[in-house]
Amino acid sequence: MELYLNATSPYARLVRIVLMEKGLADAVTLKWCDPWADDADLLKANSAGRIPALVTEEGTTLSESMLIAVYLDGVSPNKPMIPQASLGEVLHLAGLGQNLMDAAFTTVIARKHYGNEIDESELGQRRSRAIQRLLNQLNGELGEKQQASTINLGEIAIAVALDYLAFRLPGVNWQEEYLQLQVWHAGMLATKSFQRTAFC
């Protein structure tokens, strides 16, 4: 398999963590690229020019991090990332993580192209409110949760999104306001798959 990615995409990091947790890291070749440069090989794998993009052993191209994660979960029996016994809960958490990731990523990209003043626009303020609501909800739902011996896709998505916030939007400073969530997040960051895929 081939995975097109870069080192700062939260979406690509989610897929890399799933690969490691599923024991598939050695089965994929990482193809580092710049999605903003219309990389020719990336465009063959995903004509939208977005990462991550996965090319399977059969040559099928897959895009969108959550869909790639579902595929990877299905091709390896190791450590189910979406356990059927808690399907609803895992997908609920995955949705929260995806929404937080999207709001943070869109904020970063908007600032890159239009400057920080874009935060004052109607859409910028809407993103900011969404981030705060999601952080408050996650603090309530995960703040007292014990660290499990195995992690699922929902928890991965949330932890990656939180780490992306700390990496790209430190002004949000969620760690001080949501102390219980910070403790949960620290436990996730201690896992090998998170340590080996740290943003840089």
Disulfide bonds with the S-S distance in Angstrom:
none
